[in-house]
Amino acid sequence: MEFPVLTVNPAKVETACFVIPVFKDGDLLPVAAKLDDASERLIGQLIERGDFDAGLGNVQLVPFAPGLAGERLLLVGLGERAKCNEGNFRKALDATFNALAKLPIDEAVTAFNDVPVPDRGADWKARMTAEAALRAVYRFTEFKSEPAPAPRLAKVSQLVSEAGDAEASERGARVGQAVGDGVNYARTLGNLPGNVCTPSYLAAQAEELGRDSGGALSVEILDEEALEALGANTLLSVGRGSAEPSRLIVMRYQGAEDPDEAPHVLVGKGITFDTGGISLKPGAEMDEMKFDMCGAASVFGTVKSVLGLKPRINMVAIVASAENMPDGHATKPGDIIKTLKGLTVEILNTDAEGRLALCDALTYAERYQPASVVDIATLTGACIIALGHHASALFANDDDLALDLLDAGETAWDRAWHMPLWDDYQSQLDSNFADLANIGGRPAGSITAACYLSRFADTFPWAHLDIAGTAWTSGKEKGASGRPVGLLTQYLLDREAEVVATDDA
């Protein structure tokens, strides 16, 4: 999809549809006011007569626009001016593009740059517009014999009233396009069924990204023989009961001027299907366990975004991938496994498998002497009980890293909430027979899972994002969300900005 920025007279813009945001109160915004004048107060009359209610998210199509070069107008309600914030701005965008996606049009022009969002500039508004457009046109139809027609929308021009905002808007649109493409890529990987999206399939996706990167991304795949030689026994233990071989996938992006600059490492949980293993899950909604690799999907999506933006940093993306199945070779409750780090783990529940895959991947990350490590995982149902489906849970052994991730989440509007990682919780992982157990009981389940991972992240700044509540939606709108690609991409862009600021100083 294209996102050009326009600085021309709106009344002369030729378009299939002009999108006009409107507040419930106060004067029309600048672009709306100019179009209103050119159309003999068409917009004002619709509002005054009550034909359009500018409540938040309300939309109304005006199929003819006399006096204007545009063929149609789409009025979009912003609600009350005093309540306009990031969340409401995005709700208006989503309503807009869900409506546009249903129209028989190839392109549209929007005027959302006029909307005053406190503490947010033209670049942020352009980015959010591009992301919303790409979210709205996404369809997962790979397995439909007769899929519904895909949305035709392929170009969204963003009109800027102030010429001085054009450069920032272009920059924001570029980021929004890259993030939107990464989010949709992550959604597709998450939505694929477990019989297609296997560890080997993810490895092939990484190799394809590498081939298509023009040399910007190098890829290494560790198969089970290599993992055995390495000593990654806990990752291997997860996949012992499956016919699908496990994989450790490593993607390296070298964008910094100094090739030896410490990289930022992303580690994704890639359990392509999770039955729970011998600790078998209930059958109801087990189909959703294909989403248990959404941490890995978000890492892939972030890699795609990074390749689109080419930030001047070094990054390593590691995906620990396995399928958790029960058979005669499967790991059993009570088994003791030696990790890559050398610690022994008593497996008390084989359904707490994500941390077993991740702990070896975290140890593997040490070799890169990283500037930071962030792991992303659909790790615990307890996280959903704590935070619901709105915020990802954030744990960290470094307060500065935690604040950087929280700030990135606020900018991307892909928010996280900082959870405790106190030593008080570590004793719940005590084992009579091994160095630690893989679960710590029901109390504080998401915290003890993070405590487990922290044992393998003691040599670098590390954070853990538990996305069990945010990675997908259940019910009628079932599907992967693509989160937290926005947060992760913003985090990496912020690290680039720090490097640039340091170089300029």
N, C-alpha and C positions, 0 to 999 in steps of 0.2 A: 504494500500500500504506500502511496505517496502522500507527503505532508508539506506542500509548499506554503510559504508565508507571503501574504499579499499586503501591500500598503496603499492601495488605490481607493478611489471614491466608491463606497459600497453600492451606490445606486447604479453604477455602470458595470458592476461585476456580472458577467454572464455565468449562470450556474443552473444546474437542475434543481437545486434546493438551497435556500439560504436559511441557516439556523440562527434564530434570534433569541438569546436569553433575556428574560424579563422578570423583574422583581414585582412582588405584590404591592409594594408601596414606593413612593417617590417617583422621580423622573425616569424616563427611558434612558438606557445606557447610550453612549455616543453613536455606535453603529445603528442601533435600533432607531434612534431619533432621526438620523439622516434618511433611513429607509422610510420612516413614517412620513417625513416631509415630502419625499419623492413620490409616495403612493397616495397622496391626499389623505393622510392620517388613517390609513387602513389599520395599522397596529393599534393606535390609540382608540379608535372606535370599537374595535373588537373587545378591548379591555373595559372601556367605559360601559358598554352595553351588557357586560357580563358574559359575552360569548366565549371568552377565554379566562380561565381561573389560573393565575400564576403561582398556584401552590407548588411546593417543591416536587419536582419530578413530573408534573403534568405537562403533556405535550399536545399540540393541536396543529394539524396540517392545514394550511391555506393553499388550495390547489392552484389558485391563480394569483398573480401579483401585478396588477395593473400599475403602469408607471415605472416598473423596475425591469432590469435586464434579466433578473432571475425568474425561473419558471414557477417556483413554489416558495412558500415560506413555511418553516417549522418553528412555531413558537414554543419555547421551553420555560417552564416555571422555575424560578429560583427560590421561591418562598419569601420570607421577610428579610429585608436587607440587613437588619441587625444580627440575624442568625446565620449569615453567610460565613461558612468556614470550610476547611479542607474536605471534611466528610460530606457536607451538603453540596459542595461544588462537584464532587465526584458522583454523587447521586444524580445530579442534573445531567452530567455527561453520560452516565450509563443509560438514563431514560432517553436521551437524545439518540444515541447510536443504536440502541435496541429498536427505536422507531425507524431510523434511517435504513437499518439492515433489512427491513421489511418492504421498503419502497423499490420500485423498478428503476433505480437510478445508479449511475456509475460514479458520480462525484457529487460533492456538496461543499459549501463554504460555511465556516463557523465564525462566530464573533465572541467566543468565550474569553478572549484576552481582555475584553472590556470589564469583566466581572471582578470587582474588588475583593480579593481574598486576603485577609490580614496576614502580613509577614510573608506573602508569597508573590514572586515576581512573574514576569512574562515567560521566563524559561520554564518555571514549574507548571504554569497553566498550559503551555504548549505541550509539555511532556505528558501531563495527565490526559489531555485531549487525544493525543496519539495512542496512548495506552488503552484508553476506553474504546476507541474505534477498533483497534485490533482485537480486544476482548470480545466485542459485540459480534464481529463477523466470524469468529471461530466456530467451526462445526467439526464434530468427530463423526465421520460417516464411512470410515474405512470398511466396515463390515455390513453396511446396508446394501441390500440388493437393488433397491430403488430409492436412493437418497433424495430428500427434498432439495429443490434448487438452492444452490449456495447464494448468499448475499452478493449482489453485484458491486457493492461499494468498493472502489479501488483507489479513490483519490479524495482526500479531505484537506482543502485549503483552509488556512487559518488567517483571518483578516486581523491586522494590527492597526489600531487607530493612531498610535504614536510611532512615527518612523524610527525613533530611537530604540524602540523595543524589538525591532525586526531581527537584529543579530541574536539577541537572547532567545527569541522565539524559535529561530532556526536551530539554535543549539539545543533547546529543550525538545523540539520535535525530533531531532536526531536521536537523543537519548530515549525518548518515548518509543520511537520505532524499534530501537534495538532491544529495549526491555520488553516491549510487547511481543516481539518475535520470540524472545527467550521464554517468556511466560507461556506462550501458545505451544512452543516446542515441548516444554515441561509438561503441559497439560496432555499433549498427545502421548508422550511416553507413559504418563500415569494412567491414562484411559485404556491403553492397550491391554488385552487380556494376558493372563499369566502363561498361556500356552504359546504366545507369540513373543512377549517381552520377557525373555529369560536372561540369565547372566551373560550368556554368549551373545544374545541380541544386543544388550547394552554395550558389550565390548565392540561389536561391529559398528554401532552408532558412534562410538568414540573414534574408531579408525576412519569412519566417513568424515567426521568433523575435521580430523587431522588432514585428510586428503584435500578437503575443500578449503582449507585455511590459507593456502598459498605459502606454506612453510611457517606460519605463525604459531602452530600448535603441534607439538610432538606427542606421540602416544606410545605407551608401553602397556602391554597386557600380560599379567602374571597368571598363568594357568595353574591347575592343581599341582602339577609336578613342581613348578617353581615355588608355589606356596609351601609345599612340603619341605623343600630344600631350605626355604627361608625360615621355617619354624612358625608360620602363621596358623597355629593349630586351632585357635578358637574360631577364626573365620571358617576354616575347613570343617570344623565340628558342626556348624549350622547346616551345611549342605550334605552331610553324610547320608541322610535318609532319602536324598533326591537323585533321580537319574540325570538331572541337569548339573553339569560341573560348575563349581564356584569360580569366580574371577576377582582379581584385584586390578582395577582399571586406573591408570595414571595418565593424566593429560597435563602437559607443561606449556605454559604461555610465557614467552620471554619478551616483555615490552619495555622494560627499563633500559636506560642508556647503559647502565652498568650491568652486564650479564650476571655478575656475582651478587647483585643486590638481593638481600633476603626476601624470599617470596612470601606471599600470603597464601595460605593453604586452605582449601575447602574440602571437607570430607563428607561424603554422602552415604547414608544407609541405603543399600540397594537390594533389599529382600524382595525378590520379584513375585513371590507368593508365600504367604505365611499361614500355614495350617495350625501353627502352634507346636508342630512336631509331636512327640510322644505326649506332651501336655496339651492334648488336642483342644482346639477352640470349639465352642458350640457351632452348630451348622448355620444358624440364623445369621444372615448378613456376612457370612464368610467370604462371599464373592468380593466384598470390598477390600479384602486383604491383598488384592492385586495392587492396591494403592500403597502398600507397605514399602514400595521403592520410591516414594515421592521425594524423599530426601535426596536420593541419587538423581531423580528427575530435575530437581531444582538446581543441582550442581551442573547438570548438562545444560539446562536453560541459561544459567549464568555464564557458562563457557560460551554459549552462542551469543549472548549479549556482549560479552567482552570482545569476541572476535568482530562484532559489528562496530564497536567503538574504539578499539585499539588503544586502551589506556597505557600510559607509560609506567607500568609496574610489572613485576614478575608474579606469576600466579601458578600454583600447582593444584589440580583438582584430582582427588582420589575417591574412587567409588568401590566400596566393599560389597560385592554382590553374591548372593546365594539364594537358593530356594529351600524353605524350611518344610520338610515333609517327614512323615513317619514311615519307616520300614525297618527291616531287621538290622540295618547298619546305623540307624539313627542314634544320636546321642540320647542318653537316658537321664532322668532325674537321679542325682547322686553321683554321676560321673564327674571325674576331676580332670581338667584339661590344663596343659601348660601353655600360657600365652606367648606371643612373640617377645614381649618384654621380659619374660622369665617368671612372672608371677603365676601361681596356680589358682584355678577357679573351680569351685564346687558348683555344678549346675543343679540348682534346686528346682528350676522351672525352665523347660526348653522353649516356652513361649516368650521368655525374656532373651530372645536371640539377637536382637539388633545390637545390643551393647557388646555381645561377643564378637560380632563382625567388626564393629567400629573400633574396639580396643586394639586389635591388631593393626588396623589402618592408622590409628593415631600414633602407634609406636613406629610404623613405617614412615610417618611424616617427619620424625625426628631427623632423618638423614638430610633433610633440606635446610636444616637450621633456620626454621621459619621465623618471620617477623610476627606472624599471628597464625592461629589455626582456629577455624570455625567448623564444627561438625553440625550436620543437619539431618534430623531423623524423625520419623513417625514412631516415637519411642514408647510412649506410655498412655494408656487410657486415663490414668490419673491426671494427666495434664488437661484433658478435656473437662474432667470434673472441676478442676481448679479454675480454668480460664474460659471454658466454653469454646466457641468456634471463631472468636474475634481476634484474639491475640496469641501469637506464638510465645512459648515460654523460653526465657533466656537465662542461662546459667553461665558463670564465668569465674575463672581464677584470677582475673585481672580487671580491676575496676575501670581503667581507661578504655580497655577493649569493650567492656560492657556498655559504657557510655557512647562509644563510637557506633556500636551496633544499634543502640536505642535511637540515636540521632538519625542514623541512616533509615531506620524504619519509619520515623516521623516524616522525613522528607519524601520517601517513596510511598507513604501512606500504606505501609505493609508492616504494621506495628507489632512490637514484642513487649513483654513485661518481664522485668528483672526479678528473678526468684532467688531465694537464699541457697547458699552452698556452704553452710557452716560445718565445721568439723564435728559438731554434736551429732550429726546424722550418720557419720561414717561407721560408727559402731554397729549399726543395723546390718552391715555387710559382713560382720564377723562370722567365721566358719570354724567348726571344731576340727575340720579335716584338711582345709586348704588355706591359702593366703587370704582369700576372700570368697564370698558367695556371690552368685549373679543376681540375687534379689535380696531385698531387705524387709519383706513383709508389706502389708497393705498401707500402713501409715506413711504418708509423704512419699508415695511411690515414684513420682516424677523426680523428686529431689534425690532419693537414694539411687535412682538410675544415673543421674548426673554425677553423684558421688562415685559410683563405679567407674564412669568414664574418666573422672578427674585423676584416678590412680595412674592413668596411662598418659596424662598430659601435664606432667610435673616439670617438664624441661622447657616449656615455651608458653607464651600468652595464649590462652585457650578459652573458647566459648562454645557452648552447646545450645542449639536451638531445637526444642521439642515442638514439632509441627503437627502432632497427631490431631489437633483440633482445627487446624487451618489448611491442611494439604488437600482436602477434598470435601465435597458436599454430598450428603446422603439424600434419600427421598426422590421425589419426582425429577429434581434437577441434578441427579447424581452425576458427579464428574470431578476430575482433578482441577484444582484452583490455580496451579502454577506458582503458588507462594512457597518460599519467600525469595523468588528471583529478583523482585524489585529491591528488597532490602539488601540482598547480597551484592547486587550490581552497584547500588548506591554506596555501599561500604567501600567497595574497591575504587570507585570514582573519587570518593573522599580521600582515600590514601594517595591517589595520584595527585589530587589538589595539594596535599601536604608536601609532596615531593617538589612540585612546581613552585610552591611558595618558598620552600627552603632554598631551591636553586636561584630563585629571583633575589632572595635576600643575600 
